[in-house]
Amino acid sequence: MWEVTAGDAAGTERLGELLGGLVRPGDVILLSGDLGAGKTTFTRGLARGAGVAEPVTSPTFTLLHEYAGRLPVYHFDLYRWPPGEDPAELGLPEYLYGDGVTVVEWPALLGRWTPEAYLGIDLRFAPAGRLLAVRGVGERGSILEEAFREAAGAAGTPAGTVRRGGGAGC
């Protein structure tokens, strides 16, 4: 696990863009954090890094937005998903293991559909902006975590500082 501080929304978006340049088909990104912490802002950057040109907005009321780019980006927001309902009703398994990158906001609601490999990012408010705690789970998640950490460091983390260890889990 490692953490990075993004100074503002533009920094959060820039970090997302760095990750978007690294994702491959089948990657899953799980975004947790408080309301307004920057999950959709991060996703906007990720989509841009994955070659999406159209505007990225929150799918809070529609649950899913799909975007075409270098690879498809499937953006789920489960905040309004009814408790006890099965996310498979959205076709979630096909997206999780499909031809694009799947981003899920409010991943605690996935339940049994939480994949074995993913990159978890927990976004929190911090005195200097937003704190992102990044943790890879499974083989691909761990590879993506390390690649993202290296990309953030190589970019000089204009959004903030990188430090290893500590922080909240995803």
C-alpha positions in Angstrom: 0.0 0.0 0.0 1.1 3.6 -0.6 -0.5 7.0 -0.3 -0.4 10.1 -2.4 -1.8 13.6 -1.5 -3.5 15.4 -4.3 -3.6 19.1 -3.7 -6.9 19.8 -5.4 -9.4 18.4 -8.0 -7.0 19.0 -10.8 -4.3 17.0 -9.0 -6.8 14.2 -8.3 -7.8 14.1 -12.0 -4.1 14.1 -13.0 -3.4 11.1 -10.8 -6.4 9.4 -12.5 -5.0 10.2 -15.9 -1.7 8.6 -14.9 -3.5 5.4 -13.9 -5.6 5.5 -17.1 -2.4 5.2 -19.2 -1.6 2.0 -17.4 -4.8 0.1 -17.4 -5.5 -3.0 -19.6 -8.6 -4.9 -20.6 -10.0 -6.7 -17.6 -8.6 -4.3 -14.9 -10.9 -3.4 -12.1 -10.5 -0.2 -10.0 -12.5 0.0 -6.8 -12.9 3.6 -5.5 -14.1 4.2 -1.9 -14.3 7.3 0.2 -16.7 9.9 1.5 -19.2 11.7 -0.6 -17.4 14.5 -2.5 -14.0 13.0 -1.9 -13.2 12.9 -5.6 -14.1 9.5 -6.9 -15.8 10.8 -10.1 -13.0 13.4 -10.5 -10.4 10.6 -10.3 -12.5 8.5 -12.8 -12.6 11.5 -15.2 -8.8 11.6 -15.3 -8.6 7.8 -15.6 -10.9 7.8 -18.6 -8.9 10.6 -20.3 -5.8 8.5 -19.7 -7.5 5.6 -21.3 -8.3 7.7 -24.4 -11.9 8.7 -23.6 -12.6 12.1 -25.2 -16.2 12.6 -24.1 -17.2 14.2 -20.8 -17.2 11.9 -17.8 -20.0 12.4 -15.3 -21.2 10.6 -12.2 -23.6 7.7 -12.9 -25.2 8.1 -9.5 -28.7 8.0 -10.8 -28.1 5.6 -13.8 -25.7 3.3 -12.0 -23.5 2.8 -15.1 -21.9 4.9 -17.8 -19.9 3.4 -20.6 -17.2 5.3 -22.5 -15.3 4.4 -25.6 -11.5 5.1 -25.7 -8.3 3.2 -26.2 -10.3 0.6 -24.3 -13.8 0.8 -23.0 -14.3 2.3 -19.5 -17.2 1.0 -17.5 -18.0 3.4 -14.7 -20.4 2.1 -12.0 -21.7 4.1 -9.0 -23.4 1.8 -6.6 -24.3 4.5 -4.1 -28.0 4.3 -4.8 -28.0 0.5 -5.4 -30.8 -1.0 -3.2 -29.4 -2.9 -0.2 -29.8 -6.7 -0.7 -30.2 -6.5 -4.5 -27.7 -8.5 -6.5 -25.4 -6.3 -8.7 -25.4 -9.1 -11.2 -28.7 -7.6 -12.3 -26.7 -4.8 -13.9 -24.7 -7.4 -15.9 -21.8 -6.7 -13.6 -19.9 -10.1 -14.1 -19.7 -9.4 -17.9 -18.2 -6.0 -17.2 -15.8 -7.1 -14.5 -14.2 -9.7 -16.8 -14.8 -8.0 -20.1 -12.8 -6.1 -22.7 -12.4 -2.8 -20.8 -11.5 -1.3 -17.5 -14.2 -1.3 -14.8 -14.3 1.4 -12.2 -16.7 0.9 -9.3 -17.6 3.6 -6.8 -18.9 2.4 -3.4 -17.4 -1.1 -3.9 -18.6 -2.3 -0.5 -21.9 -2.9 -2.2 -20.4 -5.5 -4.5 -20.5 -8.2 -1.9 -19.8 -11.6 -3.4 -19.0 -10.0 -6.8 -15.8 -8.3 -5.4 -13.2 -9.6 -7.9 -10.1 -11.6 -6.8 -7.8 -9.0 -8.4 -8.3 -5.2 -8.3 -6.7 -1.9 -7.5 -8.4 -0.3 -4.5 -8.2 3.4 -4.0 -9.6 5.1 -0.9 -10.0 8.8 -1.3 -10.2 11.0 1.9 -10.3 14.6 2.7 -6.9 15.9 4.1 -5.6 19.2 5.2 -3.6 19.5 2.0 -6.4 18.4 -0.3 -7.2 14.7 -0.9 -5.4 11.7 0.4 -5.4 8.6 -1.8 -4.5 5.3 -0.3 -3.7 2.8 -3.0 -3.7 -1.0 -2.5 -3.4 -3.8 -5.1 -5.1 -7.1 -4.4 -4.2 -10.2 -6.4 -1.5 -10.6 -9.0 -2.8 -8.0 -11.5 -3.8 -5.6 -8.7 -0.3 -5.7 -7.2 1.3 -5.2 -10.6 -0.9 -2.2 -11.3 -0.3 -0.7 -7.8 3.4 -0.8 -8.3 3.2 0.6 -11.9 0.9 3.4 -10.6 3.3 4.2 -7.8 6.2 4.4 -10.2 4.3 6.6 -12.7 3.3 9.0 -9.9 6.9 9.2 -8.7 8.2 9.7 -12.2 5.7 12.4 -12.8 7.2 14.2 -9.8 3.7 13.9 -8.3 2.7 17.4 -9.2 -0.4 16.7 -7.2 1.4 15.9 -4.0 3.7 13.5 -2.3 4.1 9.7 -2.5 4.9 7.7 0.6 4.7 3.9 1.2 2.8 2.1 3.9 0.2 3.3 6.4 -3.2 4.7 5.6 -6.7 3.4 5.4 -7.5 0.2 3.6 -9.6 -0.1 0.5 
